[in-house]
Amino acid sequence: MTRPDSALSQNLVPTALAGAIAMAVAMGFGRFSYTPILPGMMTGLGLTPADAGLIASANFVGYLAGAVLAGYGWAAGRERMVSLSALVATTVLLLAMGLTSSIALFSVIRFLAGVASAFTMIFTSAIVLSRGHATGNPHVQSVHFGGVGIGIAVSSLMVFLLPAEGFGLIANWQAAWFGGAVIALVGTVLVAVLLPSGAASGKSTEREKPLVWTRPLFVMTLTYGLFGFGYVITATFLVAMARQGASDHTVEFLAWLITGLSAAISVHLWRRAVPRLGIVGVYLAGLLVEAAGLILVVTLPSPYAPLIGGLLLGLTFIMVTAYGLQIGRALAPQSPRKALAFMTAAFGVGQIVGPLVAGWLAEGSGSFNAPTLVAAAVLLFCAILTGLEMRRIVAAAGA
């Protein structure tokens, strides 16, 4: 008899694939395709780092709003419908990004895209992860969150393959947004075919109990929010940083491609360390590795800096996101959806502040070194705080 953790059981394959595709569309394209497209927008439209940071922050404000709205229980029993609607919205909003050149409209569109990505992440995860948990199959989580990395890698390849001069009246950056919309549409159709209805427990229509804030849950939520600030600076500006020190677009393409490919396998790779370190220990290790990656981005010469930075970013940010949410759910067993929503909201706050601070510091200093070092310092603080509270968190979460 095959053990549950040896491979995906046959009935879970469509569910896991649906989760991966949904995450690729909503996160890989709906959120993170902004990163490889941004340099072209800055060149073609004359956007400053502060402008770019403002547009990015608008997306994260939307993500925060979506996470907060998701925590009120209105979607109980309707998770599948909300997830698919959010994916359709993501497709339309990707298309809309190529139809304007207004910073104000860019910000509005990215705000709405943030709401859509939060809804997809929270409600699709509620369906997919609950089914994996019910069967004791950790591969479901690996495949589900690995979709983000696949989306990032595909978006990088798409942008790289587009002609630099665009298509006549359509600029390169516009074509990239249109291409992303086409890919998102295909992904949405596939998710509609594959995604099952409701959580594995069959109790998705029941409202959860009020969330009880314990010290371990507060610490995890705080570090998770600060992690959002730290990682997003590199996730937003990595390709722009690569373009500053490169003679062609190959390095920026490779930096984001490496980020996506390493992110796609990161949860699976880090899972091998769980028996030795525990989930909380792996979460802590991820914070330290990502902080080290940020420091290397500043200290290594081009072209190695963005490539190493992309590798270490990809190897950690999906894993820290996934395991952070898993720990949060374990710390609130009576209200896991509410815990997931509040942690996602804290994450969103960090992401709002991160691009604004990074854009302001980069515009003032003329490089991204200062914001990158600030991000590294914040991640190190998160690691120290997690280490100090590790025993309490492990005891409370049973992890």
TORTITOR-236233 format. One record per residue (C-alpha): residue in three letters; x, z, y. Coordinates in Angstrom, 3 decimals. Layout:
N
@resn=ala, X=X, Z=Z, Y=Y $
...
//
This chain:
399
@resn=met, X=0.000, Z=0.000, Y=0.000 $
@resn=thr, X=1.370, Z=-0.946, Y=3.415 $
@resn=arg, X=1.907, Z=1.983, Y=5.764 $
@resn=pro, X=0.073, Z=1.735, Y=9.117 $
@resn=asp, X=3.309, Z=1.712, Y=11.100 $
@resn=ser, X=5.061, Z=-0.956, Y=9.041 $
@resn=ala, X=3.255, Z=-3.911, Y=10.581 $
@resn=leu, X=0.072, Z=-4.860, Y=12.386 $
@resn=ser, X=-2.827, Z=-4.740, Y=9.962 $
@resn=gln, X=-4.771, Z=-7.970, Y=9.848 $
@resn=asn, X=-7.830, Z=-6.718, Y=11.747 $
@resn=leu, X=-5.648, Z=-5.411, Y=14.594 $
@resn=val, X=-3.792, Z=-8.673, Y=15.228 $
@resn=pro, X=-6.495, Z=-10.245, Y=17.426 $
@resn=thr, X=-6.913, Z=-6.983, Y=19.351 $
@resn=ala, X=-3.190, Z=-6.594, Y=19.997 $
@resn=leu, X=-2.860, Z=-10.259, Y=21.002 $
@resn=ala, X=-5.823, Z=-9.926, Y=23.348 $
@resn=gly, X=-4.146, Z=-6.947, Y=24.990 $
@resn=ala, X=-0.823, Z=-8.770, Y=25.310 $
@resn=ile, X=-2.417, Z=-11.872, Y=26.846 $
@resn=ala, X=-4.543, Z=-9.795, Y=29.209 $
@resn=met, X=-1.463, Z=-7.896, Y=30.398 $
@resn=ala, X=0.492, Z=-11.143, Y=30.761 $
@resn=val, X=-2.228, Z=-12.588, Y=32.992 $
@resn=ala, X=-3.136, Z=-9.522, Y=35.045 $
@resn=met, X=0.325, Z=-8.002, Y=35.387 $
@resn=gly, X=2.882, Z=-10.692, Y=34.565 $
@resn=phe, X=1.142, Z=-13.276, Y=36.760 $
@resn=gly, X=-1.441, Z=-11.404, Y=38.814 $
@resn=arg, X=1.090, Z=-8.881, Y=40.047 $
@resn=phe, X=4.675, Z=-9.813, Y=39.268 $
@resn=ser, X=4.706, Z=-13.583, Y=39.815 $
@resn=tyr, X=4.933, Z=-12.699, Y=43.494 $
@resn=thr, X=8.587, Z=-11.793, Y=42.878 $
@resn=pro, X=9.905, Z=-15.235, Y=41.792 $
@resn=ile, X=7.628, Z=-17.067, Y=44.243 $
@resn=leu, X=8.587, Z=-14.847, Y=47.196 $
@resn=pro, X=11.955, Z=-16.503, Y=48.080 $
@resn=gly, X=10.222, Z=-19.867, Y=48.431 $
@resn=met, X=7.548, Z=-18.313, Y=50.629 $
@resn=met, X=10.170, Z=-16.619, Y=52.796 $
@resn=thr, X=12.018, Z=-19.915, Y=53.240 $
@resn=gly, X=8.980, Z=-22.150, Y=53.666 $
@resn=leu, X=6.924, Z=-19.844, Y=55.863 $
@resn=gly, X=9.670, Z=-17.903, Y=57.631 $
@resn=leu, X=8.548, Z=-14.543, Y=56.237 $
@resn=thr, X=10.803, Z=-11.583, Y=57.006 $
@resn=pro, X=11.577, Z=-8.816, Y=54.487 $
@resn=ala, X=9.132, Z=-6.609, Y=56.389 $
@resn=asp, X=6.410, Z=-9.271, Y=56.049 $
@resn=ala, X=7.131, Z=-9.594, Y=52.347 $
@resn=gly, X=7.010, Z=-5.821, Y=51.922 $
@resn=leu, X=3.678, Z=-5.638, Y=53.733 $
@resn=ile, X=2.104, Z=-8.269, Y=51.480 $
@resn=ala, X=3.501, Z=-6.534, Y=48.390 $
@resn=ser, X=2.182, Z=-3.166, Y=49.548 $
@resn=ala, X=-1.282, Z=-4.641, Y=50.050 $
@resn=asn, X=-1.280, Z=-5.507, Y=46.353 $
@resn=phe, X=-0.317, Z=-1.966, Y=45.479 $
@resn=val, X=-3.005, Z=-0.526, Y=47.768 $
@resn=gly, X=-5.473, Z=-2.597, Y=45.789 $
@resn=tyr, X=-3.970, Z=-1.319, Y=42.550 $
@resn=leu, X=-4.428, Z=2.251, Y=43.784 $
@resn=ala, X=-8.027, Z=1.562, Y=44.825 $
@resn=gly, X=-8.764, Z=0.010, Y=41.445 $
@resn=ala, X=-7.222, Z=2.942, Y=39.592 $
@resn=val, X=-9.246, Z=5.476, Y=41.589 $
@resn=leu, X=-12.482, Z=3.524, Y=41.099 $
@resn=ala, X=-11.794, Z=3.262, Y=37.369 $
@resn=gly, X=-11.734, Z=7.047, Y=37.027 $
@resn=tyr, X=-15.375, Z=7.643, Y=37.920 $
@resn=gly, X=-16.892, Z=6.675, Y=34.569 $
@resn=trp, X=-19.131, Z=3.861, Y=35.836 $
@resn=ala, X=-17.615, Z=1.394, Y=33.363 $
@resn=ala, X=-18.175, Z=3.517, Y=30.260 $
@resn=gly, X=-19.483, Z=1.189, Y=27.572 $
@resn=arg, X=-18.745, Z=-1.877, Y=29.708 $
@resn=glu, X=-14.953, Z=-1.962, Y=29.419 $
@resn=arg, X=-14.827, Z=-5.435, Y=27.907 $
@resn=met, X=-17.080, Z=-6.995, Y=30.528 $
@resn=val, X=-15.119, Z=-5.400, Y=33.390 $
@resn=ser, X=-11.793, Z=-6.468, Y=31.877 $
@resn=leu, X=-12.868, Z=-10.092, Y=31.518 $
@resn=ser, X=-14.379, Z=-10.146, Y=35.001 $
@resn=ala, X=-11.100, Z=-8.818, Y=36.400 $
@resn=leu, X=-9.165, Z=-11.554, Y=34.596 $
@resn=val, X=-11.455, Z=-14.222, Y=36.075 $
@resn=ala, X=-10.886, Z=-12.685, Y=39.513 $
@resn=thr, X=-7.118, Z=-12.748, Y=38.936 $
@resn=thr, X=-7.281, Z=-16.479, Y=38.191 $
@resn=val, X=-9.254, Z=-17.213, Y=41.372 $
@resn=leu, X=-6.958, Z=-15.051, Y=43.511 $
@resn=leu, X=-3.815, Z=-16.755, Y=42.199 $
@resn=leu, X=-5.349, Z=-20.062, Y=43.259 $
@resn=ala, X=-6.251, Z=-18.640, Y=46.678 $
@resn=met, X=-2.639, Z=-17.620, Y=47.382 $
@resn=gly, X=-1.656, Z=-21.294, Y=47.508 $
@resn=leu, X=-4.432, Z=-22.205, Y=49.942 $
@resn=thr, X=-3.306, Z=-20.214, Y=52.982 $
@resn=ser, X=-0.204, Z=-19.441, Y=55.053 $
@resn=ser, X=-1.626, Z=-16.432, Y=56.903 $
@resn=ile, X=0.046, Z=-13.070, Y=56.355 $
@resn=ala, X=-3.299, Z=-11.356, Y=56.920 $
@resn=leu, X=-5.033, Z=-13.481, Y=54.283 $
@resn=phe, X=-2.098, Z=-13.101, Y=51.895 $
@resn=ser, X=-2.507, Z=-9.332, Y=52.238 $
@resn=val, X=-6.262, Z=-9.433, Y=51.604 $
@resn=ile, X=-5.834, Z=-11.651, Y=48.545 $
@resn=arg, X=-3.061, Z=-9.486, Y=47.149 $
@resn=phe, X=-5.178, Z=-6.356, Y=47.751 $
@resn=leu, X=-8.008, Z=-7.821, Y=45.673 $
@resn=ala, X=-5.516, Z=-8.942, Y=43.014 $
@resn=gly, X=-4.286, Z=-5.345, Y=42.827 $
@resn=val, X=-7.812, Z=-4.086, Y=42.180 $
@resn=ala, X=-8.256, Z=-6.697, Y=39.455 $
@resn=ser, X=-4.941, Z=-5.857, Y=37.762 $
@resn=ala, X=-5.741, Z=-2.121, Y=37.733 $
@resn=phe, X=-9.145, Z=-2.750, Y=36.154 $
@resn=thr, X=-7.616, Z=-5.001, Y=33.513 $
@resn=met, X=-4.810, Z=-2.580, Y=32.706 $
@resn=ile, X=-7.010, Z=0.514, Y=32.454 $
@resn=phe, X=-10.040, Z=-0.908, Y=30.657 $
@resn=thr, X=-8.199, Z=-3.281, Y=28.341 $
@resn=ser, X=-5.790, Z=-0.487, Y=27.431 $
@resn=ala, X=-8.759, Z=1.810, Y=26.700 $
@resn=ile, X=-9.974, Z=-0.707, Y=24.111 $
@resn=val, X=-6.674, Z=-1.841, Y=22.618 $
@resn=leu, X=-4.702, Z=1.409, Y=22.548 $
@resn=ser, X=-7.583, Z=3.452, Y=21.158 $
@resn=arg, X=-7.820, Z=1.086, Y=18.190 $
@resn=gly, X=-4.092, Z=1.285, Y=17.586 $
@resn=his, X=-4.191, Z=5.072, Y=17.839 $
@resn=ala, X=-7.135, Z=5.309, Y=15.422 $
@resn=thr, X=-5.130, Z=3.540, Y=12.716 $
@resn=gly, X=-1.836, Z=5.257, Y=13.527 $
@resn=asn, X=-0.236, Z=1.893, Y=14.290 $
@resn=pro, X=2.371, Z=2.085, Y=17.113 $
@resn=his, X=2.966, Z=-1.679, Y=16.980 $
@resn=val, X=-0.286, Z=-2.218, Y=18.849 $
@resn=gln, X=1.128, Z=-0.475, Y=21.907 $
@resn=ser, X=4.371, Z=-2.445, Y=21.669 $
@resn=val, X=2.561, Z=-5.773, Y=21.539 $
@resn=his, X=0.041, Z=-4.788, Y=24.221 $
@resn=phe, X=2.571, Z=-3.732, Y=26.856 $
@resn=gly, X=5.021, Z=-6.418, Y=25.760 $
@resn=gly, X=2.585, Z=-8.907, Y=27.238 $
@resn=val, X=3.703, Z=-7.889, Y=30.718 $
@resn=gly, X=7.236, Z=-9.020, Y=29.961 $
@resn=ile, X=6.039, Z=-12.274, Y=28.432 $
@resn=gly, X=4.040, Z=-12.977, Y=31.573 $
@resn=ile, X=7.072, Z=-12.261, Y=33.746 $
@resn=ala, X=9.294, Z=-14.550, Y=31.668 $
@resn=val, X=6.759, Z=-17.393, Y=31.673 $
@resn=ser, X=6.238, Z=-17.082, Y=35.440 $
@resn=ser, X=9.997, Z=-17.230, Y=35.972 $
@resn=leu, X=10.306, Z=-20.346, Y=33.812 $
@resn=met, X=7.351, Z=-21.976, Y=35.576 $
@resn=val, X=8.822, Z=-21.407, Y=39.052 $
@resn=phe, X=12.249, Z=-22.653, Y=37.937 $
@resn=leu, X=10.860, Z=-25.878, Y=36.475 $
@resn=leu, X=8.909, Z=-26.810, Y=39.594 $
@resn=pro, X=10.691, Z=-29.347, Y=41.839 $
@resn=ala, X=12.344, Z=-27.726, Y=44.864 $
@resn=glu, X=10.661, Z=-30.176, Y=47.237 $
@resn=gly, X=7.215, Z=-29.510, Y=45.805 $
@resn=phe, X=4.621, Z=-32.234, Y=45.275 $
@resn=gly, X=4.291, Z=-34.152, Y=48.514 $
@resn=leu, X=1.780, Z=-32.266, Y=50.638 $
@resn=ile, X=1.990, Z=-29.243, Y=48.333 $
@resn=ala, X=5.046, Z=-27.032, Y=48.848 $
@resn=asn, X=6.962, Z=-25.570, Y=45.929 $
@resn=trp, X=5.610, Z=-22.058, Y=46.491 $
@resn=gln, X=2.023, Z=-23.378, Y=46.645 $
@resn=ala, X=2.485, Z=-25.297, Y=43.400 $
@resn=ala, X=3.753, Z=-22.081, Y=41.792 $
@resn=trp, X=0.572, Z=-20.204, Y=42.703 $
@resn=phe, X=-1.591, Z=-23.091, Y=41.460 $
@resn=gly, X=0.364, Z=-23.263, Y=38.205 $
@resn=gly, X=-0.082, Z=-19.539, Y=37.724 $
@resn=ala, X=-3.838, Z=-19.936, Y=38.184 $
@resn=val, X=-3.988, Z=-22.591, Y=35.456 $
@resn=ile, X=-2.035, Z=-20.401, Y=33.019 $
@resn=ala, X=-4.218, Z=-17.403, Y=33.905 $
@resn=leu, X=-7.358, Z=-19.412, Y=33.192 $
@resn=val, X=-6.112, Z=-20.351, Y=29.733 $
@resn=gly, X=-5.166, Z=-16.730, Y=29.062 $
@resn=thr, X=-8.570, Z=-15.475, Y=30.190 $
@resn=val, X=-10.331, Z=-17.798, Y=27.746 $
@resn=leu, X=-8.128, Z=-16.561, Y=24.903 $
@resn=val, X=-8.818, Z=-12.912, Y=25.762 $
@resn=ala, X=-12.563, Z=-13.614, Y=25.815 $
@resn=val, X=-12.285, Z=-14.931, Y=22.258 $
@resn=leu, X=-10.027, Z=-12.181, Y=20.879 $
@resn=leu, X=-10.893, Z=-8.909, Y=22.653 $
@resn=pro, X=-13.337, Z=-6.623, Y=20.760 $
@resn=ser, X=-15.984, Z=-4.494, Y=22.456 $
@resn=gly, X=-15.540, Z=-0.793, Y=23.101 $
@resn=ala, X=-13.048, Z=1.841, Y=22.072 $
@resn=ala, X=-12.293, Z=2.601, Y=18.430 $
@resn=ser, X=-14.163, Z=5.898, Y=18.521 $
@resn=gly, X=-17.445, Z=4.171, Y=19.261 $
@resn=lys, X=-18.092, Z=6.808, Y=21.944 $
@resn=ser, X=-17.104, Z=4.792, Y=24.975 $
@resn=thr, X=-20.575, Z=5.351, Y=26.462 $
@resn=glu, X=-20.032, Z=9.126, Y=26.617 $
@resn=arg, X=-18.704, Z=10.563, Y=29.852 $
@resn=glu, X=-15.507, Z=12.559, Y=29.601 $
@resn=lys, X=-15.169, Z=16.199, Y=30.591 $
@resn=pro, X=-13.679, Z=17.042, Y=34.023 $
@resn=leu, X=-9.900, Z=16.752, Y=34.146 $
@resn=val, X=-8.063, Z=20.091, Y=33.911 $
@resn=trp, X=-4.837, Z=20.110, Y=35.927 $
@resn=thr, X=-2.092, Z=21.982, Y=34.129 $
@resn=arg, X=1.503, Z=22.335, Y=35.316 $
@resn=pro, X=2.862, Z=19.812, Y=32.768 $
@resn=leu, X=0.186, Z=17.262, Y=33.732 $
@resn=phe, X=0.939, Z=17.763, Y=37.435 $
@resn=val, X=4.686, Z=17.279, Y=36.879 $
@resn=met, X=4.121, Z=14.155, Y=34.800 $
@resn=thr, X=1.776, Z=12.715, Y=37.421 $
@resn=leu, X=4.268, Z=13.472, Y=40.204 $
@resn=thr, X=7.243, Z=11.911, Y=38.411 $
@resn=tyr, X=5.109, Z=8.952, Y=37.385 $
@resn=gly, X=4.169, Z=8.344, Y=41.013 $
@resn=leu, X=7.763, Z=8.654, Y=42.197 $
@resn=phe, X=8.808, Z=6.301, Y=39.412 $
@resn=gly, X=6.369, Z=3.782, Y=40.884 $
@resn=phe, X=8.253, Z=4.025, Y=44.179 $
@resn=gly, X=11.667, Z=3.695, Y=42.547 $
@resn=tyr, X=11.121, Z=0.797, Y=40.195 $
@resn=val, X=8.987, Z=-1.350, Y=42.498 $
@resn=ile, X=11.742, Z=-1.932, Y=45.054 $
@resn=thr, X=13.797, Z=-3.880, Y=42.546 $
@resn=ala, X=10.721, Z=-5.385, Y=40.878 $
@resn=thr, X=9.614, Z=-6.783, Y=44.247 $
@resn=phe, X=12.903, Z=-7.941, Y=45.735 $
@resn=leu, X=15.181, Z=-8.665, Y=42.746 $
@resn=val, X=14.846, Z=-12.452, Y=43.022 $
@resn=ala, X=15.247, Z=-12.366, Y=46.803 $
@resn=met, X=18.390, Z=-10.261, Y=46.290 $
@resn=ala, X=19.692, Z=-12.809, Y=43.783 $
@resn=arg, X=19.086, Z=-15.671, Y=46.213 $
@resn=gln, X=21.100, Z=-13.933, Y=48.955 $
@resn=gly, X=24.279, Z=-14.054, Y=46.912 $
@resn=ala, X=23.817, Z=-17.278, Y=44.940 $
@resn=ser, X=24.698, Z=-20.904, Y=45.591 $
@resn=asp, X=21.717, Z=-22.251, Y=43.601 $
@resn=his, X=18.460, Z=-21.037, Y=42.070 $
@resn=thr, X=19.795, Z=-20.586, Y=38.537 $
@resn=val, X=20.840, Z=-16.953, Y=39.019 $
@resn=glu, X=17.493, Z=-15.890, Y=40.469 $
@resn=phe, X=15.687, Z=-17.660, Y=37.629 $
@resn=leu, X=17.886, Z=-15.997, Y=35.016 $
@resn=ala, X=17.539, Z=-12.567, Y=36.642 $
@resn=trp, X=13.743, Z=-12.614, Y=36.434 $
@resn=leu, X=13.701, Z=-14.328, Y=33.029 $
@resn=ile, X=15.998, Z=-11.626, Y=31.641 $
@resn=thr, X=13.739, Z=-9.004, Y=33.199 $
@resn=gly, X=10.705, Z=-10.440, Y=31.438 $
@resn=leu, X=12.290, Z=-10.995, Y=28.037 $
@resn=ser, X=13.846, Z=-7.536, Y=27.926 $
@resn=ala, X=10.547, Z=-5.996, Y=29.098 $
@resn=ala, X=8.677, Z=-7.781, Y=26.297 $
@resn=ile, X=10.693, Z=-6.002, Y=23.590 $
@resn=ser, X=11.444, Z=-2.771, Y=25.441 $
@resn=val, X=8.640, Z=-0.615, Y=24.018 $
@resn=his, X=9.502, Z=-1.729, Y=20.483 $
@resn=leu, X=13.219, Z=-1.012, Y=20.979 $
@resn=trp, X=12.722, Z=2.386, Y=22.590 $
@resn=arg, X=10.266, Z=3.409, Y=19.863 $
@resn=arg, X=13.248, Z=3.631, Y=17.521 $
@resn=ala, X=14.590, Z=6.489, Y=19.654 $
@resn=val, X=11.341, Z=8.490, Y=19.550 $
@resn=pro, X=12.060, Z=10.267, Y=16.219 $
@resn=arg, X=15.312, Z=11.606, Y=17.658 $
@resn=leu, X=14.462, Z=12.185, Y=21.320 $
@resn=gly, X=10.689, Z=12.557, Y=21.273 $
@resn=ile, X=8.384, Z=10.656, Y=23.627 $
@resn=val, X=9.228, Z=12.905, Y=26.578 $
@resn=gly, X=12.949, Z=12.527, Y=25.865 $
@resn=val, X=12.624, Z=8.744, Y=25.777 $
@resn=tyr, X=10.693, Z=8.850, Y=29.068 $
@resn=leu, X=13.551, Z=10.868, Y=30.586 $
@resn=ala, X=16.182, Z=8.502, Y=29.176 $
@resn=gly, X=14.338, Z=5.527, Y=30.667 $
@resn=leu, X=14.432, Z=7.091, Y=34.130 $
@resn=leu, X=18.197, Z=7.625, Y=33.838 $
@resn=val, X=18.893, Z=4.103, Y=32.554 $
@resn=glu, X=16.856, Z=2.508, Y=35.323 $
@resn=ala, X=18.575, Z=4.626, Y=37.976 $
@resn=ala, X=21.933, Z=3.502, Y=36.587 $
@resn=gly, X=20.747, Z=-0.106, Y=36.737 $
@resn=leu, X=19.889, Z=0.236, Y=40.417 $
@resn=ile, X=23.314, Z=1.640, Y=41.192 $
@resn=leu, X=24.935, Z=-1.263, Y=39.320 $
@resn=val, X=22.895, Z=-3.747, Y=41.364 $
@resn=val, X=24.642, Z=-2.424, Y=44.470 $
@resn=thr, X=28.140, Z=-1.973, Y=43.028 $
@resn=leu, X=28.588, Z=-5.078, Y=40.846 $
@resn=pro, X=29.509, Z=-8.447, Y=42.375 $
@resn=ser, X=27.218, Z=-11.473, Y=42.337 $
@resn=pro, X=26.040, Z=-13.035, Y=40.055 $
@resn=tyr, X=26.377, Z=-10.092, Y=37.678 $
@resn=ala, X=24.483, Z=-7.605, Y=39.842 $
@resn=pro, X=21.010, Z=-9.200, Y=39.664 $
@resn=leu, X=21.432, Z=-10.127, Y=35.994 $
@resn=ile, X=22.395, Z=-6.589, Y=34.931 $
@resn=gly, X=19.772, Z=-5.168, Y=37.283 $
@resn=gly, X=17.114, Z=-7.402, Y=35.760 $
@resn=leu, X=18.152, Z=-6.465, Y=32.221 $
@resn=leu, X=18.019, Z=-2.708, Y=32.812 $
@resn=leu, X=14.817, Z=-2.995, Y=34.846 $
@resn=gly, X=13.144, Z=-4.935, Y=32.054 $
@resn=leu, X=14.371, Z=-2.558, Y=29.355 $
@resn=thr, X=12.877, Z=0.457, Y=31.095 $
@resn=phe, X=9.947, Z=-0.061, Y=33.443 $
@resn=ile, X=7.344, Z=-1.117, Y=30.848 $
@resn=met, X=8.497, Z=1.579, Y=28.438 $
@resn=val, X=8.413, Z=4.317, Y=31.090 $
@resn=thr, X=4.980, Z=3.096, Y=32.157 $
@resn=ala, X=3.643, Z=3.040, Y=28.589 $
@resn=tyr, X=5.106, Z=6.348, Y=27.431 $
@resn=gly, X=4.259, Z=8.064, Y=30.703 $
@resn=leu, X=0.597, Z=7.172, Y=30.192 $
@resn=gln, X=0.787, Z=8.201, Y=26.547 $
@resn=ile, X=2.147, Z=11.616, Y=27.522 $
@resn=gly, X=-0.529, Z=11.966, Y=30.200 $
@resn=arg, X=-3.286, Z=11.211, Y=27.683 $
@resn=ala, X=-1.842, Z=13.802, Y=25.306 $
@resn=leu, X=-1.802, Z=16.396, Y=28.089 $
@resn=ala, X=-5.531, Z=15.858, Y=28.710 $
@resn=pro, X=-7.124, Z=15.311, Y=25.276 $
@resn=gln, X=-10.650, Z=16.030, Y=26.548 $
@resn=ser, X=-10.431, Z=13.508, Y=29.396 $
@resn=pro, X=-7.763, Z=10.917, Y=28.535 $
@resn=arg, X=-9.353, Z=8.100, Y=30.588 $
@resn=lys, X=-9.408, Z=10.280, Y=33.698 $
@resn=ala, X=-5.778, Z=11.296, Y=33.147 $
@resn=leu, X=-4.807, Z=7.630, Y=32.761 $
@resn=ala, X=-6.682, Z=6.730, Y=35.952 $
@resn=phe, X=-5.130, Z=9.536, Y=38.047 $
@resn=met, X=-1.619, Z=8.791, Y=36.808 $
@resn=thr, X=-2.143, Z=5.120, Y=37.571 $
@resn=ala, X=-3.322, Z=6.128, Y=41.042 $
@resn=ala, X=-0.157, Z=8.185, Y=41.620 $
@resn=phe, X=1.853, Z=5.212, Y=40.410 $
@resn=gly, X=-0.032, Z=3.090, Y=42.922 $
@resn=val, X=0.834, Z=5.392, Y=45.823 $
@resn=gly, X=4.520, Z=5.114, Y=44.974 $
@resn=gln, X=4.243, Z=1.335, Y=44.829 $
@resn=ile, X=2.559, Z=1.186, Y=48.232 $
@resn=val, X=5.324, Z=3.123, Y=49.938 $
@resn=gly, X=8.215, Z=1.460, Y=48.067 $
@resn=pro, X=8.001, Z=-2.108, Y=49.440 $
@resn=leu, X=7.279, Z=-0.868, Y=52.962 $
@resn=val, X=10.357, Z=1.365, Y=52.978 $
@resn=ala, X=12.487, Z=-1.302, Y=51.284 $
@resn=gly, X=11.401, Z=-4.050, Y=53.681 $
@resn=trp, X=12.031, Z=-1.860, Y=56.721 $
@resn=leu, X=15.467, Z=-0.735, Y=55.507 $
@resn=ala, X=16.472, Z=-4.262, Y=54.456 $
@resn=glu, X=15.436, Z=-5.772, Y=57.771 $
@resn=gly, X=17.319, Z=-3.087, Y=59.677 $
@resn=ser, X=20.495, Z=-3.227, Y=57.602 $
@resn=gly, X=20.521, Z=-6.922, Y=56.724 $
@resn=ser, X=20.695, Z=-6.314, Y=52.952 $
@resn=phe, X=18.819, Z=-4.641, Y=50.121 $
@resn=asn, X=21.616, Z=-2.180, Y=49.293 $
@resn=ala, X=20.170, Z=0.761, Y=51.232 $
@resn=pro, X=16.647, Z=0.599, Y=49.741 $
@resn=thr, X=18.123, Z=0.109, Y=46.266 $
@resn=leu, X=20.201, Z=3.270, Y=46.590 $
@resn=val, X=17.176, Z=5.187, Y=47.893 $
@resn=ala, X=15.228, Z=4.030, Y=44.838 $
@resn=ala, X=18.058, Z=5.164, Y=42.547 $
@resn=ala, X=18.070, Z=8.603, Y=44.180 $
@resn=val, X=14.311, Z=8.958, Y=43.675 $
@resn=leu, X=14.578, Z=8.033, Y=40.002 $
@resn=leu, X=17.381, Z=10.539, Y=39.498 $
@resn=phe, X=15.191, Z=13.225, Y=41.085 $
@resn=cys, X=12.398, Z=12.299, Y=38.646 $
@resn=ala, X=14.823, Z=12.612, Y=35.742 $
@resn=ile, X=16.024, Z=16.043, Y=36.902 $
@resn=leu, X=12.458, Z=17.320, Y=37.375 $
@resn=thr, X=11.395, Z=15.992, Y=33.979 $
@resn=gly, X=14.432, Z=17.609, Y=32.365 $
@resn=leu, X=13.684, Z=20.980, Y=33.953 $
@resn=glu, X=10.051, Z=20.893, Y=32.798 $
@resn=met, X=10.686, Z=19.183, Y=29.479 $
@resn=arg, X=9.986, Z=22.166, Y=27.228 $
@resn=arg, X=6.605, Z=22.864, Y=28.850 $
@resn=ile, X=5.603, Z=19.190, Y=28.707 $
@resn=val, X=6.602, Z=18.820, Y=25.062 $
@resn=ala, X=4.788, Z=22.006, Y=24.087 $
@resn=ala, X=1.605, Z=21.019, Y=25.909 $
@resn=ala, X=1.576, Z=17.414, Y=24.707 $
@resn=gly, X=2.802, Z=18.052, Y=21.195 $
@resn=ala, X=5.382, Z=15.311, Y=21.822 $
//
